[in-house]
Amino acid sequence: MKPLKKSVSITIDEPILTQVRERAKQDGRSVSSYVNMALRTYLARLAPDHRGIDFTGDGSRPIKVSISLTLDEPILTKIQELAELEDRSVSSYITLILRTHLERLEQ
């Protein structure tokens, strides 16, 4: 049986969303499906090295874009728990996970 899905709205850095959209298109997935896959991969690894990644290249803060996603409920629950442990918003934590995921793909 497929996991339950929950709709969540997040604010995400524009450069990250652009890359996620490109990767999702290459994989033949929706953005929500691609983000679910990236979050699932991250949670499986629980990468401790996700802090301090600068995706802008010039040190400035990227533009934020609001999007809505539908996430597997167990994934969202775990993300909420981890975000709370780090005193972050869910949007911020998902952005960190996606940065880590995209950085690893570039390696």
Buried (B, 14 or more C-beta within 10 A) or exposed (E): EEEEBBEBEBBBBEBBBEBBBEBBEEEEBBBBBBBBBBBBBBBEEEBEEBEEEEBEEEEEEBEBBEBEBBBBEEBBEBBBEBBEEEEBBBBBBBBBBBBBBBBEEEE
